[in-house]
Amino acid sequence: MFRLWAKTFKDNHMLRDTTICNDSDDTRTHKIFSALEEVCYEFDLSKPIWLDSTVAEFKRHSKARFYQDNFVDSIDFDFLEIHVIEE
């Protein structure tokens, strides 16, 4: 069971969160991209861009934060955080 927890924050307060579960036989990378796509659909966001710093942070901690620099559209929160909580 693969689970990814996504949260949006503004002024150090969590605004929304969701957990995406995936039981497929896809690779870990496909599961992450698929879950992020579901999160963006649920939160009505454009898909964020994975910058080098975001990729490095995710590799280190299985957690990444997407700031305004990662989005093409403007966002009404400070950052979106994703965290793999179960693999």
Backbone hydrogen bonds, N-H to C=O, Kabsch-Sander energy under -0.5 kcal/mol:
donor,donor_aa,acceptor,acceptor_aa,energy
2,F,22,N,-1.9
3,R,86,E,-2.3
4,L,20,I,-2.3
5,W,83,H,-3.1
6,A,4,L,-0.5
6,A,18,T,-2.9
7,K,81,E,-2.5
8,T,16,R,-2.2
9,F,79,F,-2.3
10,K,13,H,-2.3
13,H,10,K,-1.3
15,L,8,T,-3.2
16,R,8,T,-0.8
18,T,6,A,-2.1
20,I,4,L,-2.9
21,C,19,T,-0.5
22,N,2,F,-2.4
31,K,27,T,-2.2
32,I,28,R,-2.3
33,F,29,T,-2.5
34,S,30,H,-2.4
35,A,31,K,-2.5
36,L,32,I,-2.6
37,E,33,F,-2.0
38,E,34,S,-2.0
39,V,35,A,-2.4
40,C,36,L,-2.5
41,Y,37,E,-2.0
42,E,38,E,-2.6
43,F,39,V,-2.8
44,D,40,C,-0.6
44,D,41,Y,-0.6
45,L,40,C,-2.9
49,I,70,N,-3.4
51,L,49,I,-1.1
55,V,51,L,-2.4
56,A,52,D,-2.4
57,E,53,S,-2.1
58,F,54,T,-2.3
59,K,55,V,-2.5
60,R,56,A,-1.8
61,H,57,E,-2.4
62,S,58,F,-2.2
63,K,57,E,-0.6
64,A,82,I,-2.4
66,F,80,L,-3.4
67,Y,65,R,-0.6
70,N,67,Y,-1.8
71,F,67,Y,-0.5
71,F,68,Q,-1.3
78,D,9,F,-2.6
79,F,9,F,-1.4
80,L,66,F,-2.3
81,E,7,K,-3.2
82,I,64,A,-2.7
83,H,5,W,-1.9
84,V,62,S,-2.5
85,I,3,R,-2.1
85,I,83,H,-0.7
86,E,3,R,-1.3
